[in-house]
Every structure is written in C-alpha cells, then in structure tokens.
C-alpha cells in the first residue's frame, strides 16, 4: 500500500442509511430529555450528506469532521452541538437553533441559515488535524472543495448576538436583517456582502474587509471599525450613533450628502416641486432629496407629494401637517421625526426607520389615482419598517401593506388598521387599546391580543 492509499484510507468516512440515522436520533433525543436508554449522538467523521434531520433535537450532539452537505436540518436544535470542521455546504438550516454551537473551521458555503438562532456561536478559524501515517506528522483534514467560511450563505434574519466570527470568509453573503449585537468579526472578510437592516450595536469589525458591502438601513451604534476597509461600501440609509470613523478606509464609499451639497436651497426645491404638482409635471421640477442628510430640518406644512426622499436622513426633522401623498421614503432614517397630522396616503416607507417618531393622527391609508381606464387605489406601505416606540395614536392606516413591520412598544391607541396586511408584523408590548383590526391579515403576526388572533377562526 502506498502512502497515498494509506492517507485515503484514514480519511474514509462512515456512511449511514436514513433508517440507521433515525434510530441514533431517537436515542439522542432520549438522552437530551434524560430518558432511559438515551445515548448521546457521536457521529464524528461520518458522511451524513443528504440526510433528513429536520425538526429533531440534536443539542449537545458531537459531529466533528462530519460531512453534512445538502442535509435537511430546518428547525433542528443544535444548541451546544460540536460541529468542528464539518462540511455543511448547501445544507438547509432555516430557523435552526445553533446557540453556543462550535462551528470552528466549518464550511457553510451556500447553506440556508435564514432565521436561525446563533447566539454565542463560535465560527472562528479551526483546523482538524489527522495523522499522515502510523506515528507520522499531523496534517490538516480538508473535505473536498469545502473551504472554511460562509461564502454565499443565506443568513437573512439570523440572530448572531455575541457570535465569534473572527478571520472568517463571509464573501457575498446575504445577512439582511441579522442581529449582530456585540458579535466579533475581527479580521473577517465580508466584502460584497449584504448587511441591509442589520443591528450592529457593539459589533467589532476591527481589521475587517467590508469593501463593497451594502449597509442600507443598518444601525451602527458603538460599532468598532478600527482599520476596517469600507472602500466602495454603500452606506446610504445607514444610521450612526456613537461612532468613530477616524481609523476607517472610506475611499469611494457612498454616504448621504448634506444640505451644503445641494445645488438649490431647500425652500426653492419645495416651491418648484409645488409647481410641478399643480401642473401635473408640466412646470417646475420634482423634488429629489434622496440620499441627503436633512437631520433636524423643518419641512412643516409643505407639499412634497410624489417626491423622492428614499434613503434620506430625516432624524428629528419636523414634517408635521405636510402633504406627502405617494412620496417615497424607502430606507429613510426618520427616528424621532415629527409627522403629526401629516397626509401620507399612498406613501412608500419600505424599511424606513421610524423609531420614536411622532405620528399622532397621521393619514397613512391608500389613495385614489385617476387612470384613463378609471380610478385606481395606490396602497401605502410600511413593509419591514421599524416603528418601535412610535406614537401612532388615532392614525388612519387602512388597507396598507405592513408585512414584517416592527411595532414593538408603539402607541397605537384608537388607530385604524382595518383591511391591512399585517403578516409577520411584531406588536409585542404595543398599546393597542381601541385599535381597529377588522379584516386584517394577521398570519405570523406577534404580540396581538388573543381576541385579534382568533378573529379568523
């Protein structure tokens, strides 16, 4: 036997049938539940590719060096599991639990971890060593084509609070809406990744490569970026609190412009827009204030209907009693803004951040538009918007799209949400006294009183 044959023999993995695996899973779940005949699952160096373990409880399982590529583990519990140097390429792990799991040296390329709970997970570099021959030197074990990291992994909506991901490869990964509070990405490569809507509070990106990454609507709060490379990153619509950019490479990064960068003063822009609205576009000029920083500005009692305010920073701005019919506020930063009694029918606020905003008595329902073939309705949208702690007392929000909106701790007393789409919206701890939820679609919605949740039944 040649040395090469000897090496190949030593890395040969044990293969199981689905029936054999099911018996092991049953015994492991008995072990987790402290039942008789329970036995901890220890399948290190096993080939479990394409196996079905969906919905099973594999907490504390030991699978060092196993091949789990293309496995179905949707909703599977892997809390405290040892997955050191595993091959998890293209595995289906949506809504799985991986809290405190050991994923050092694992390959997650192409895996689906959307909605996964990954608190305190360890995803740092790690190498599994094996003996090259009897009494020989130790050499790294590498699964074929399985490079360590999360290249093109789907992490949408995953909770990675306090995760350790230092020096990992996360290129072109979808991390939309991830919670990355106090996570460590020191030296990690996240180039070209999508971090739209991420919560980056306390996260550490020291020496990280964030070039070309997208941060639309992401929240930077006490985030460490020392010596990070943000060249070419798209930070339009990102929100910043207690940040220091003195040691950051921002070459060619896209950042919101200030009023000083405007060719016309804002008053002139509003006047010309008013002429544009009254003349149906024949005179004046449509207001384009997108990607501008208008923090604290006053836009009270103005008409900016159908204007473009997407990705605009309007933190603490006064927009009360103004007309914003069919205006685009997508990804806008409206934290603490005042919009009391504003007419915002047909407005588009997809992924806007309205945390703590004053929207008392705001009109947010659909608007009728005239077409040659007859009248039509233009629905207002708060899809995936953040309205945590917002004041919406008496707001009219009829027939709206509010899928995935965050209303936690919001004041919705006497608000009218009838006929609206509320799927996957979160109303946890919101004040809903007197609110109208007639004919609403509440599938997947959280925090609604039982009487609302049982309406469909």
MIGUDREN-874002 format. One line per 10 residues: for each residue x, y, z of C-alpha. Coordinates in Angstrom, 3 decimals. Layout:
# MIGUDREN-874002
X,Y,Z ~ ...
***
This chain:
# MIGUDREN-874002
0.000,0.000,0.000 ~ 1.355,3.384,-0.968 ~ 1.446,6.362,1.385 ~ -1.332,7.993,-0.689 ~ -3.503,4.897,-0.340 ~ -2.842,4.935,3.398 ~ -3.905,8.581,3.669 ~ -7.083,7.995,1.686 ~ -7.891,5.043,3.901 ~ -7.504,7.123,7.054
-9.939,9.846,5.915 ~ -12.593,7.412,4.787 ~ -15.940,8.432,6.313 ~ -18.561,6.096,7.713 ~ -21.825,6.142,5.764 ~ -25.233,5.564,7.365 ~ -28.659,4.864,5.935 ~ -31.576,7.128,6.860 ~ -33.081,4.279,8.890 ~ -29.862,3.795,10.881
-29.621,7.536,11.474 ~ -33.243,7.771,12.648 ~ -32.533,5.219,15.401 ~ -29.496,7.218,16.524 ~ -31.573,10.428,16.506 ~ -34.266,8.781,18.646 ~ -31.690,7.657,21.217 ~ -30.098,11.097,21.244 ~ -33.406,12.861,21.864 ~ -33.979,10.449,24.762
-30.512,11.453,26.025 ~ -31.407,15.172,25.769 ~ -34.618,14.541,27.714 ~ -32.790,12.427,30.353 ~ -34.875,9.384,29.476 ~ -33.917,5.730,29.861 ~ -31.928,4.161,27.037 ~ -30.831,7.577,25.867 ~ -27.428,7.853,24.223 ~ -25.530,10.915,23.058
-25.121,11.131,19.286 ~ -21.426,10.906,18.371 ~ -21.016,10.798,14.619 ~ -17.658,12.421,14.104 ~ -16.102,11.595,10.703 ~ -19.407,10.269,9.335 ~ -20.885,11.018,5.916 ~ -24.438,12.224,6.559 ~ -24.860,14.163,3.331 ~ -28.425,14.488,2.011
-29.861,13.038,5.240 ~ -33.087,14.374,6.813 ~ -32.812,15.634,10.398 ~ -35.411,18.403,10.160 ~ -37.067,19.405,13.426 ~ -35.033,17.000,15.564 ~ -33.328,17.938,18.820 ~ -29.580,17.414,18.325 ~ -28.486,19.612,21.214 ~ -25.027,18.590,22.507
-24.507,16.196,19.586 ~ -20.871,15.552,18.587 ~ -20.164,15.548,14.837 ~ -16.558,16.674,14.493 ~ -15.332,16.421,10.908 ~ -18.642,15.049,9.606 ~ -19.986,15.733,6.126 ~ -23.453,17.270,6.410 ~ -23.689,18.820,2.962 ~ -27.175,19.161,1.450
-28.756,17.928,4.694 ~ -32.267,18.974,5.693 ~ -31.981,20.453,9.185 ~ -34.735,23.053,9.021 ~ -35.888,23.918,12.530 ~ -33.370,21.487,14.041 ~ -32.000,22.214,17.514 ~ -28.199,22.133,17.554 ~ -27.632,24.109,20.737 ~ -24.203,23.384,22.266
-23.501,20.920,19.440 ~ -19.920,20.230,18.357 ~ -19.714,20.808,14.613 ~ -15.992,21.467,14.461 ~ -14.569,21.274,10.900 ~ -17.861,19.972,9.460 ~ -18.868,20.272,5.819 ~ -22.275,21.988,5.825 ~ -22.297,23.177,2.234 ~ -25.805,23.805,0.841
-27.418,22.454,3.999 ~ -30.973,23.608,4.769 ~ -30.910,25.080,8.278 ~ -33.613,27.742,8.153 ~ -34.927,28.572,11.653 ~ -32.470,26.148,13.248 ~ -31.090,26.738,16.754 ~ -27.289,26.860,16.968 ~ -26.838,28.743,20.212 ~ -23.325,28.218,21.645
-22.556,25.664,18.913 ~ -18.918,25.016,17.985 ~ -18.660,25.733,14.251 ~ -14.949,26.486,14.163 ~ -13.428,25.539,10.849 ~ -16.823,24.620,9.371 ~ -17.749,25.214,5.742 ~ -21.180,26.817,5.328 ~ -20.878,27.885,1.694 ~ -24.322,28.088,0.086
-26.095,26.989,3.274 ~ -29.508,28.428,4.234 ~ -29.416,29.736,7.812 ~ -32.212,32.254,7.412 ~ -33.970,32.991,10.696 ~ -31.523,30.814,12.653 ~ -30.782,31.479,16.337 ~ -26.997,31.617,16.655 ~ -26.323,33.402,19.940 ~ -22.745,32.944,21.185
-21.909,30.626,18.284 ~ -18.180,30.091,17.673 ~ -17.335,30.370,13.968 ~ -13.660,31.223,14.173 ~ -10.947,29.527,12.169 ~ -10.154,25.976,13.167 ~ -8.228,23.080,11.680 ~ -8.874,19.391,12.306 ~ -5.566,17.522,12.287 ~ -5.025,13.860,11.449
-2.029,11.590,11.378 ~ -0.436,11.279,7.942 ~ 0.729,7.758,8.761 ~ 1.347,5.450,11.698 ~ 3.337,7.643,14.088 ~ 3.722,10.251,11.358 ~ 3.273,14.004,11.272 ~ -0.120,15.655,11.750 ~ -1.706,17.201,8.670 ~ -4.917,19.256,8.255
-8.056,17.405,7.230 ~ -9.853,19.209,4.397 ~ -13.096,17.971,2.878 ~ -13.065,18.118,-0.919 ~ -13.912,21.635,-2.161 ~ -15.093,22.622,1.340 ~ -13.299,25.847,2.187 ~ -13.814,27.253,5.674 ~ -16.309,30.128,5.809 ~ -19.752,31.343,4.763
-19.345,32.316,1.131 ~ -22.757,32.991,-0.465 ~ -24.521,31.738,2.679 ~ -28.084,32.910,3.411 ~ -28.192,34.413,6.920 ~ -31.270,36.605,6.434 ~ -32.889,37.403,9.776 ~ -30.477,35.265,11.798 ~ -29.710,36.281,15.388 ~ -25.935,36.152,15.805
-25.659,38.156,19.010 ~ -22.216,37.732,20.612 ~ -21.095,35.379,17.831 ~ -17.356,34.900,17.324 ~ -16.672,35.075,13.590 ~ -13.137,36.441,13.579 ~ -10.937,35.894,10.496 ~ -13.739,34.075,8.671 ~ -14.628,34.254,4.982 ~ -18.136,35.706,4.510
-17.880,36.949,0.924 ~ -21.119,37.778,-0.939 ~ -23.229,36.540,1.953 ~ -26.840,37.687,2.469 ~ -27.048,38.938,6.065 ~ -30.175,41.063,5.620 ~ -31.823,41.907,8.974 ~ -29.251,39.964,11.001 ~ -28.875,40.807,14.667 ~ -25.131,41.143,15.245
-25.110,42.774,18.681 ~ -21.687,42.516,20.318 ~ -20.548,39.986,17.709 ~ -16.850,39.781,16.828 ~ -15.799,39.952,13.171 ~ -12.154,40.882,13.751 ~ -10.193,40.340,10.542 ~ -13.192,38.783,8.770 ~ -13.744,39.179,5.031 ~ -17.306,40.385,4.407
-16.596,42.002,1.047 ~ -19.642,42.402,-1.218 ~ -21.943,41.027,1.494 ~ -25.441,42.411,2.076 ~ -25.921,43.775,5.602 ~ -29.144,45.658,4.870 ~ -31.124,46.335,8.046 ~ -28.537,44.725,10.336 ~ -28.320,45.641,14.014 ~ -24.582,46.253,14.511
-24.716,47.583,18.061 ~ -21.437,46.853,19.825 ~ -20.146,44.661,16.976 ~ -16.384,44.571,16.424 ~ -15.119,44.808,12.827 ~ -11.504,45.629,13.644 ~ -9.292,44.930,10.580 ~ -12.313,43.515,8.718 ~ -12.740,43.725,4.958 ~ -16.126,45.370,4.324
-15.318,46.645,0.841 ~ -18.339,46.840,-1.428 ~ -20.686,45.714,1.360 ~ -24.250,47.080,1.486 ~ -25.483,48.714,4.716 ~ -28.867,50.163,3.700 ~ -30.856,50.760,6.894 ~ -28.181,49.150,9.084 ~ -27.776,50.554,12.592 ~ -24.227,51.357,13.682
-24.155,52.008,17.434 ~ -20.850,51.898,19.309 ~ -19.639,49.646,16.498 ~ -15.858,49.206,16.338 ~ -14.402,49.762,12.862 ~ -10.716,50.315,13.639 ~ -8.641,49.759,10.476 ~ -11.667,48.311,8.688 ~ -11.832,48.585,4.902 ~ -15.145,50.169,3.833
-13.934,51.236,0.413 ~ -16.792,51.227,-2.073 ~ -19.294,50.268,0.621 ~ -22.869,51.535,0.194 ~ -23.778,53.233,3.473 ~ -26.699,55.258,2.139 ~ -29.556,54.936,4.597 ~ -27.366,53.576,7.398 ~ -27.840,55.032,10.890 ~ -24.978,56.044,13.155
-24.797,56.526,16.938 ~ -21.591,56.980,18.982 ~ -19.329,56.158,16.043 ~ -15.662,56.871,15.346 ~ -14.613,56.748,11.679 ~ -11.137,58.201,12.190 ~ -9.421,54.848,11.543 ~ -11.649,53.667,8.699 ~ -10.929,53.468,4.981 ~ -13.967,55.127,3.365
-12.498,55.583,-0.129 ~ -15.314,55.689,-2.704 ~ -17.864,54.769,-0.010 ~ -21.405,56.024,-0.649 ~ -22.534,58.295,2.204 ~ -25.508,60.706,2.483 ~ -24.784,64.251,1.341 ~ -25.581,67.355,3.416 ~ -27.557,70.480,2.565 ~ -24.309,72.200,1.590
-24.096,69.807,-1.358 ~ -27.480,70.867,-2.773 ~ -27.490,72.972,-5.945 ~ -30.699,74.705,-4.802 ~ -31.797,75.726,-1.325 ~ -34.477,73.515,0.159 ~ -37.069,76.322,0.078 ~ -36.582,76.729,-3.666 ~ -36.815,72.954,-4.142 ~ -40.171,72.904,-2.295
-41.531,75.799,-4.384 ~ -40.514,74.216,-7.685 ~ -41.982,70.900,-6.556 ~ -45.274,72.625,-5.725 ~ -45.381,73.997,-9.261 ~ -44.626,70.511,-10.604 ~ -47.525,69.008,-8.591 ~ -50.063,71.678,-9.561 ~ -49.173,71.495,-13.262 ~ -49.119,67.687,-13.352
-45.438,67.742,-14.217 ~ -45.628,70.384,-16.963 ~ -43.920,73.100,-14.938 ~ -41.468,73.263,-12.052 ~ -39.354,70.285,-11.021 ~ -39.943,67.165,-8.969 ~ -38.154,67.291,-5.610 ~ -35.344,64.763,-5.376 ~ -33.942,64.810,-1.842 ~ -32.882,61.181,-1.861
-29.660,60.235,-0.072 ~ -29.484,63.664,1.618 ~ -28.811,64.345,5.280 ~ -31.651,66.634,6.415 ~ -31.438,65.835,10.125 ~ -33.372,68.336,12.248 ~ -34.662,70.287,9.229 ~ -38.175,71.779,9.147 ~ -40.473,70.625,6.352 ~ -43.646,71.607,8.181
-46.837,72.375,6.235 ~ -45.224,71.813,2.811 ~ -46.449,69.815,-0.167 ~ -43.896,67.192,-1.215 ~ -46.357,64.695,-2.679 ~ -44.683,62.175,-5.016 ~ -41.232,63.494,-4.083 ~ -38.224,61.199,-3.777 ~ -36.994,61.044,-0.177 ~ -35.642,57.495,-0.331
-32.558,56.824,1.805 ~ -32.856,60.373,3.199 ~ -31.704,61.098,6.748 ~ -34.522,62.992,8.471 ~ -33.665,62.224,12.053 ~ -35.524,64.646,14.343 ~ -36.971,66.561,11.366 ~ -40.351,68.329,11.565 ~ -42.704,67.049,8.849 ~ -45.967,67.780,10.669
-49.109,68.878,8.801 ~ -47.372,68.363,5.442 ~ -48.613,66.558,2.342 ~ -46.626,63.505,1.254 ~ -49.103,61.650,-0.956 ~ -47.304,58.784,-2.756 ~ -43.902,60.080,-1.577 ~ -41.052,57.579,-1.499 ~ -39.479,57.300,1.978 ~ -37.929,53.862,1.405
-34.973,53.219,3.754 ~ -35.316,56.757,5.174 ~ -33.998,57.489,8.664 ~ -36.974,59.089,10.424 ~ -36.019,58.340,14.002 ~ -37.625,60.867,16.328 ~ -39.166,62.769,13.399 ~ -42.451,64.656,13.890 ~ -45.135,63.737,11.348 ~ -48.224,64.516,13.412
-51.360,65.023,11.291 ~ -49.389,64.715,8.035 ~ -51.173,63.413,4.943 ~ -49.121,60.396,3.885 ~ -51.683,58.440,1.876 ~ -50.066,56.078,-0.608 ~ -46.621,56.722,0.888 ~ -43.864,54.153,0.422 ~ -41.890,53.561,3.636 ~ -40.348,50.168,2.926
-37.608,49.519,5.517 ~ -37.831,53.077,6.850 ~ -36.709,53.542,10.464 ~ -39.399,55.422,12.410 ~ -38.233,54.541,15.914 ~ -39.714,57.001,18.410 ~ -41.385,59.078,15.670 ~ -44.435,61.244,16.469 ~ -47.121,60.149,14.002 ~ -50.195,61.143,16.017
-53.232,61.447,13.752 ~ -51.217,60.724,10.597 ~ -53.146,59.675,7.480 ~ -51.450,56.586,6.030 ~ -54.149,54.796,4.082 ~ -54.487,54.178,0.349 ~ -55.023,57.000,-2.141 ~ -57.191,57.117,-5.255 ~ -55.431,57.892,-8.512 ~ -57.076,58.619,-11.857
-56.269,56.499,-14.874 ~ -57.718,56.633,-18.374 ~ -59.453,53.341,-17.728 ~ -60.872,54.612,-14.450 ~ -59.892,55.249,-10.848 ~ -57.420,53.018,-9.023 ~ -56.102,52.655,-5.468 ~ -52.449,53.192,-4.506 ~ -51.699,51.436,-1.218 ~ -49.378,52.867,1.385
-46.525,50.602,2.512 ~ -44.661,50.123,5.787 ~ -43.205,46.791,4.732 ~ -40.317,45.775,7.034 ~ -40.310,49.280,8.545 ~ -39.203,49.870,12.144 ~ -41.720,51.788,14.270 ~ -40.524,50.770,17.704 ~ -41.860,53.165,20.339 ~ -43.544,55.341,17.696
-46.648,57.360,18.621 ~ -49.475,56.426,16.251 ~ -52.466,57.460,18.376 ~ -55.501,57.937,16.154 ~ -53.528,57.179,12.971 ~ -55.510,56.081,9.910 ~ -53.697,53.041,8.476 ~ -56.445,51.344,6.463 ~ -55.749,48.922,3.587 ~ -51.962,49.188,3.963
-49.083,46.785,3.402 ~ -47.281,46.335,6.744 ~ -45.702,42.932,6.248 ~ -42.818,42.386,8.686 ~ -43.196,45.838,10.290 ~ -41.843,46.282,13.829 ~ -44.409,47.956,16.112 ~ -42.856,46.867,19.392 ~ -43.717,49.260,22.251 ~ -45.549,51.555,19.814
-48.631,53.548,20.880 ~ -51.475,52.532,18.546 ~ -54.409,53.629,20.681 ~ -57.512,54.237,18.541 ~ -55.515,53.637,15.330 ~ -57.467,52.209,12.386 ~ -55.610,49.304,10.718 ~ -58.665,47.702,9.124 ~ -58.115,45.824,5.876 ~ -54.327,45.934,6.186
-51.731,43.231,5.559 ~ -50.022,42.512,8.904 ~ -48.290,39.219,8.145 ~ -45.173,38.650,10.285 ~ -45.555,42.106,11.907 ~ -44.468,42.408,15.561 ~ -46.779,44.190,18.043 ~ -45.052,42.974,21.197 ~ -45.762,45.355,24.143 ~ -47.592,47.809,21.856
-50.540,49.777,23.292 ~ -53.489,48.591,21.170 ~ -56.402,49.939,23.201 ~ -59.226,50.949,20.869 ~ -57.279,49.936,17.741 ~ -59.333,48.602,14.816 ~ -58.046,45.322,13.331 ~ -61.117,44.379,11.299 ~ -60.449,42.291,8.171 ~ -56.675,42.315,8.638
-54.344,39.509,7.523 ~ -52.530,38.559,10.732 ~ -50.720,35.371,9.684 ~ -47.438,35.139,11.563 ~ -48.046,38.394,13.440 ~ -46.710,38.594,17.007 ~ -47.984,40.327,20.117 ~ -51.634,40.734,19.136 ~ -54.218,40.136,21.850 ~ -55.920,36.784,21.698
-59.233,38.268,20.576 ~ -57.477,39.616,17.474 ~ -55.575,36.429,16.745 ~ -58.760,34.356,16.866 ~ -60.778,36.595,14.552 ~ -60.112,34.379,11.510 ~ -61.235,31.295,13.432
***
